[in-house]
Amino acid sequence: MPGTDSWTRLELSRIPAVNINRRFDFLYTYEHHCTEQLTSKALPLLFIDRFRHVDQAEQEKIRSNVSEAIRLLYGRQLPDGGFIYWPGHTSADEWITSYVGNFLVLAQERGYEVNTQVMARWKSYQRKRAQNWMSVTGGTRVGAAADMEQAYRLYTLALAGAAEIGAMNRLRELPDLSYQVRGRLAAAYTLNGKKTIAEELLVRGAGEKDTYYGSPYGSSQRDEAMLLETLILLDRDQEAFGQARRLSAMMETEEYFSTQSTAFSLMAMGRLAGKMSGSIRAAWSLNGAAQAAVQSTQAIHTLDLPDASGRLSLTNQAEGMLYASLITHQQLLNDTLPELSEGLKLEVRYVDAAGNPVNAENLAQGSEFEARIRVTNTSLNRDYRDLALTHIVPSGWEIYNERLREATDDDSAVETAASGAGTAPSSAQSRVYTYQDIRDDRVLTYFDLPRGRSADFRVRLQANYAGEFVWPALQCEAMYEPTVRARTRAGRVVVQR
């Protein structure tokens, strides 16, 4: 299609379709780098060879990416062994600490070098938290989420060969555990060689209606992927395959991706692919022309199609089920998308040093000005967490290389200017944003926003280079609830000599 970067692929699979190309493309290009997202980008790479053939060049790239993620995660660990969500934070995030440990244990199993002191501190932290954990009674949402947090912590300890049996037994004895908690706890018992207890946990409460509570980083899809992993560990292959079909349907119909849900889904499907035996043998034709037959021992085989239109015929020549998916990708070379406001309102003004409006579309070279951005939570009943404001400037502009100055307005405003590196806010700024990553061409700001409130941000700019440049749209979204989002319209700017 003219004006787009497009491709079409045929994905053949012995497991229910996972749309592997789109999923890995999403993780590879995701630009936010909190500890959860850093881990989510690296974790599925440990399983990519379970899906398809990986040549030497790609294997080296994978090893480099995983090793770099491990190195960066070292800098997110506190002295007590817990892991923080953003650099500069001083308190560990309980779920993230388990998630990072999950990744590091699996990376170590797959031959990556992981610092022994980092792992020792992590295990010590997890043990103390597991042993001192107290249930929140009353069947509340907070209590259910706390149960899940403990179940996942116990799973990671069992995965690391350091199971806390006493804490596992205490959690198992609690009434009214959700299926998510029972599934994670069953996986922990299975890893510790106690499959009978694990089976009993899965049976307990069967048929009851469960309410999804989860963690703030996941989704129901993430929890279904966790259950698939438990069934695989228990060698319940037939049920696992049925669960994989359900998970596949969720992955196929999901319009927007979550980093953690994507990572867990790929990990679980990778485990399933690793257990599958057999091969892919298929004959196919495109627009009546016979193509080279497919023969592969991998769980997934991908073919690039030269034409996105026409008729494709496929014949399965092997035993068992063959899943086939046609995947198309189109990326606009010129952003023509409209303004958007779903749960958030995004407003941008450009002013000079005196606060007078300026025409940012046409500026004289050397002009100094300021972008004033306001984000408003338009929900009547929702407080939003983990919002990400992405402000990319045209190539002809530069962000001033000086540190932020705060300017609060009812605890919701902050002035920003560039320093070239990410930073956590000072204690005075913590009410405004939780982290800010300032790069050469963009400012990425992360914050929470209560219902009915606004947050104001200022970025000081200069029009330095003459010419005509693309003016990227500003975007703000809830990172773990991407249907909550807003964006401006993209355009073009001129900087005149």
N, C-alpha and C positions, 0 to 999 in steps of 0.2 A: 504494500500500500504506500503511495507517495507520501513523503513527509513523516514516515515512521521508521523505526528500527524494528524489523519484524522477522520472526522465524516460526516454523511449524515443525513439530516433532511427533513421532509415533513412539509411544512407550509400551513395550510388551513386558509382562510381568507374570511370575508364577505365584505371587502374593497379591492380595487386593491392592489396587492402584494407590500410589502415594504421591503422584505428581512430583517426583523427586527433583526434576530440573527447576520447577518453579519454587519449590521449598528451599533448596540450597541457594538459588539466586537471591531469594528474599533475605536469607541470613547473611550471605556474602556482602550484600549492598547496604545492609542496615547500618545507619551512621551513628546511632546513639551508643554510648559505651559505659553505662552503669555496670556494676558487677554482675547483675543478672544477665544482661544482654551480652556482655563479654563472654560469659560462660555458655550461654545459649548458642552463640556463633561457633564455638569450638567443640562442644559436646557431640553433635551429630557427625562431625568429621571423623570421630573414632569408629564409626560404623559404615562409612560410605563404601568401603570395599566389600561389605556384605551385600550391597545392592547391585553393584556393577563393577566391570573391570576398571582398574585404576592403573594408568601407565606410570612409568618412572618419573616423568616430569610432574604429573599431578600429585604423585605420592610425596615428592619432595616439597611441593607447595603445601600440601596438607600438614606434613611434619613441621614445616616452618610456622604455619599459622597456629597449630596446637601448642608448639613450644613457646611461641610469643605470648599466647593467652596465659599459659602457665606462669611465665615470667611476670606478666602484668598483675596477675592475681596475687602473687607474693606481696606486692606493694599494697594490697587491700586488706591484709591480715593485721589485726591488732595484737599486742603482746600476749593477751590472754588466750589467743587462738581463734577468736571469732573473726568473721569477715564483715566489712562495711559495705554499704550500698554505693556510696560515692567517695572518691578520694577526699580526705580532709574531715570526714565524719569521725566521731569519737565513740560511737556506740555500735555494737555488732547488730546485724539483722539476722534473726534466728533462722528464717527460711533460707535466706541467701547463704548463710554459713553451711547449712546442710547441702544445698545445691552445689556450691563450690567443691565441698568435700566429695560429693558424689562424682563429679567430673574428675577430680584429681585421682581418686581411687581407680576409676576406669582407665584413665590415661596411663597410670602406673602399670596396670594389668596389660596394657597394649605396648609396653616397652618404652614409654617415655620416662625420662628422668625427672623425678619429683623429689624435692628437697625433704629429707627425712625429718628435719626439725620442724618444718612447716606442718607436716602430717602429724607429728607427735603433739604439737600444740593444739592442732585441730581436734584430735581424738580426745585430748584432755578436756577441752572446752565442751565437746559434745557429751562426754561422760558426766561431767558436773551438771550440765543442764538437764540431761536425762534423769539423773538420780534425784535432783532437787525439784523436778517438775511436779506441779500440783494441778489437778483437774479443776476447771471452772465449771461449777455445777449449774443446773437449772435449764439445760437444753437451749442455751442462747446461741446466737450466731458466733459471738466471741468464743464461747466454750467449744463449739464444734470446730472452729478454725484452730484453736489451741490444741485440740486432740489431734488434728491432722498434722500440725507442726511437730508434735511429739512423735507421732507414728513415722513421719518421714525422717526425723532425727535418728530414731531407732533403726530404721532401714539402712541408713548410711553407715551407722556403726557396724551393723551385721555385714554389710557389703565390705567393710574394711577389716573384717575378721576380729572385731572387738565388740561383739554383741553384749548388750546390757540386759541379761535375762530377767533380773528382778524388775526393772522398769518396764520391760515388755509384758511381763505377767500382770503388773499393776494396771497397765492400760487395758489389757485384754479383759480384765474383770469388770471394767466399767460397763454399765448398761447403756443401751441406745446409741451405740457407736454407729456412725454413718458407714455406708459401704465403702466410701473413699478411705476412711481410717482403717476399716477391717482389711481392705485390700493391701494397703501399705504394710500393715502389721503382719499380715499373712506372708508377704514377701520377705519380711525380716526373719520370721520363724523358718521359712523355707531355706533361706541362706544359711541359717544356723543348724540345718539338718532335722528340723522338727516339722515334717510335712503334715503329720496327723493333726497337730494343733492348727496349722495353717488351713487345712481343709475344713476343720470345724468352724474357724472364723468366717470363711466364705459362706458356709451353709447358714450360719446364725443370722437371723433377720432376713433370710431369703424371701422375696416376694413383697417385703415392706417398701413403702414409698420413701425414698431418701430425698432430702433437700440438699442442694449443692451449697456448700459453704466455701470450701477451698481457701487458697491463699490469694493475696492481692495480685500475684504475678501470673496466675494460671487461668484455667477455664475448665468447663466440663469436658472439653476435648482432652485436655492435659490429664484429667483424672481417668478418662477412659483408656488413655495410653498406659497409665500406671497399672490399671487392672489387666491390660493385655500382657504386660511384662510379668505380672504375678502368675497368670495362667501359663505362660511359657516356662517360668521357673518350676512350676508344679507338674510340668509335662502333660498338661491337659490340652493336648494339641487340637483336638476337634473343637473344643470350646474356644481355644485361642484363635482358631481360624474364623469362627463366627464373630468373635470380638473384633478381629482385624477387619472384617467386612464392615462392621458398624463404624469403626474408627475411620476406615477409608471413605465411607460415605460422608462423614463429618468433614474430613480433609478436602474432599472434592467440592462440597457445597459451601464451605467457608469462604466468604468474600474477602474478609480481612484476616491477616495472620497475627498471632501473638508469638513473640520470640520463644517463651518457655513452652507453650503448647506445641509449637513446631518442633522444638528440640526433643521433647519427650516422645512425640509421635514418631519422629524419625528414629530415635533410639529403640523404641519398642518394635517398630516394623523391621529395623535392622536385626534385632535379636531373632525375630520370626524368620527373616530371610536366611539367617545363619543356620537355622534348624532344618530348612527345607532342602530336600534332595531332589534330583531330577535335572532336567534341562529344558531350554526353550528351543523348539524346532518349528519353524513356520515358513510357509511360502506366501509371498504377497506380490501384488501388482499395483501399479499406479497409473490411472487413466488407460488401462488396458495393456500396459507394457510390463512384462514380467521383470521383477527386481531380484537381486541376489538373495538367495534363501538365507534365513537367519538360523544360526546354530550357536547357542551359548549355554554355558553351565552356570552363569550368574542368575540371580533372582530377577534382575531387571535388565532389559536391553533397550537402548534408545537409538532411534534412527532419525536423522535429519532429512526432512522432505524438501525437495527443490521447489515445490509449488504448493501453495496453500489452497488451491482450488482443484476440483475434479473428483474422481471416484477412486477409492482405495478398496481393494479386496484382500482379505487375509484368511489363510487356512492354517489351523493348528495341526501340526504333524507329530506332536508328542502326546504322551499320556497325561491325563489330568487337565485341570482347568488352566486356560491362558487368558489373562486379563489384558485388554488393549485400551489405550487412551490416546486420543489425538489432542495435542497441547499446542496452542497458538500463543504467541507473545507479540504484543504491539506496544511500542513506546514512542510517544510523540516526540519528534525532533524539535518541534516548536510547541511550547505549552500554550494551548488554546482553551484550557479548562476554565469554567466560570468560577466566580466567587462562591464560597460555601460557608454555611453557618449551621452547624448541628450540635446544639448544646452549648456552643461557645460563640461569642461574637469577637471578631478581630478588626481593630481599627488602627490605621497608621497615618500619621501626619508628619510633614517635613517642615522644619522651621530653621531660621537663622539664629545667631547668637542672642538676638534680642527677643526671640520668640515669635517673630513675624513669619507667616507662611511663605514658603519658597516653592517654585515649580521644579520638582526633582526630575521631571522628564527632560528638562533642558537647562543645563548649568554651565557656567563658565569654568574653565580649567582653573583649579586652585580654590574653588569655592568651599568654604567650611559651613557645615550645616548639621542638623541633628534629626534623627528619626525618633519619633515619639509613638510608642506602640501601646495600645491598651487591649487587654484580653478580659472579657467579661463572661462569667458563668451565668448563662441565661436559664438554667434549670430552676424549676420551682422547688424541687425537693432533693437535689443531689449535690453533695460535695464531691469535687473531682480531685483525685490524687494523681501524682506522677504525670503532670502535663509537660509536654515538650514543645517549646517555641523555637522554630527553626527560621532564622533570619539570614538569608544568603544575599550578599550585596552584589551589584553589577561589577564586572571586571574593571571598569573605569574608576570605581570608587575604592577608597581605602578606609579601614576602620582605624581610628586614632589609637596609637600605641601608648595608652596610659591606663592606669588602674581605675576601677569603678569608684564612683562616688554615689553614695546612697541619697535618695531624695524620697522620703516616704510621704504618702498621702493616705491617711487612715489605715496605716499599716499595710499598704498594698502597692507602693511604688518603689522603683529602684532605678537610679541612673546607671548606665553601663558604658564602658569604653574598653578598648582592647588592651590586653597584656600579653597575648600570645599563648596562654596556657589556661587550662581549666582550673577552677578554684571552687572550694566550698565557701559559703558565706560566713562572715563573722557572726558572733552571737547576736549582734544587733540586726544583721541582715537575715537571719535564719527565718524570720517571720515572712520574708518576701519570696525567696527562692532557695531551693535546697542545693543546687549546684549550677555552675555555669562553665561552659567550655567555649573559649574564645579562640578562633583560628584566624588565618590570614583573610579568608573570604566570607566568614560567617560567625554568628554568635548563636550558640545553642544554650537555651535557658530552661531549667527544669524546676517546677514549682507545683504546689497544691493550691487549690482555689475553692473556697467555700461557696455555697449557693448564693446567688445574688450579689457577689462581690466582683470587683475588678482589680487587675494588677497592671501597673504602668511601668514601662521600661524605656530607657533612653539610650540611644547609641549615637555617639559622636562620629561624624563622617567627613571625608574630604573628596572632592571630585578631582582626581590627580591626572588622569590619562585622557587625552582627546580621542574622540571617536564615537561610534554608535555601538551600544552594548545591550545584551539581553538583561531584562530586569526580572529576576526570578520572583515567583510568588512567595509571600510569607505564609507560613503554615504553623498551626498549633493543634496538637492532638493529645488525647489521653493515651499514653503508651500501651496500657493494658486493656484499653476499651476504645479501639480505634473508630468506632462509630461516633464518638464524641470528638468533633474536629471543626476547624475553621480554616479558611485560606483566603488570600486576596487574589486578584487577577494578575497574571504575569503581563509583561509588556516590554518596552524598549526605552532606553534613555540615551540622550546625546550629551556629550561633554565637549564644549566648544573651546577652541584655542583663544 
